[in-house]
Amino acid sequence: MSLGRQVIARLGSVRPVWWIWGGAILAVGFVLSIDPHHPGESLCYSQRLFGLACPACGMGRAFNALLHIHLTDALAFNPLVFPVALFVAALLGSSLHDAIKGTSYTSRLVNFRYSWPVAVVAIAIVVLVWIRNLSLY
């Protein structure tokens, strides 16, 4: 077996909980390295390529403010930070529960099916935040 196939087989055997927690730790480290009060260069590819803000513009600064428990600043940077943070917390909690108890709550959470009214409301909220971001960034 070639080295590439061995690496792929080894990565495939890593439990999803380690991917989720490893990604979360890397994301927290990255977000804490952002200075929310320094304009700097934008991390947003939409902003870089097209000069237009996306619905997630300001999310890095919002998560930085949230991690420092500056809730009003987090809301000001991007109001989507709260539902995203709740989903990430649920994903981390369910993956930890899966690792300890051997259940499959994480896959149920990720594959959850929404009803049409919930999807329409979620899309409307994202569009409204996008319009807000276009005026701010």
Secondary structure, 3 states (H helix, E strand, C coil): CCHHHHHHHHHHCCCHHHHHHHHHHHHHHHHHHCCCCCCCCCCCHHHHHHCCCCCCCCHHHHHHHHHCCCHHHHHHHCCCHHHHHHHHHHHHHHHHHHHHHCCCHHHHHHCCCCCHHHHHHHHHHHHHHHHHHHHHC
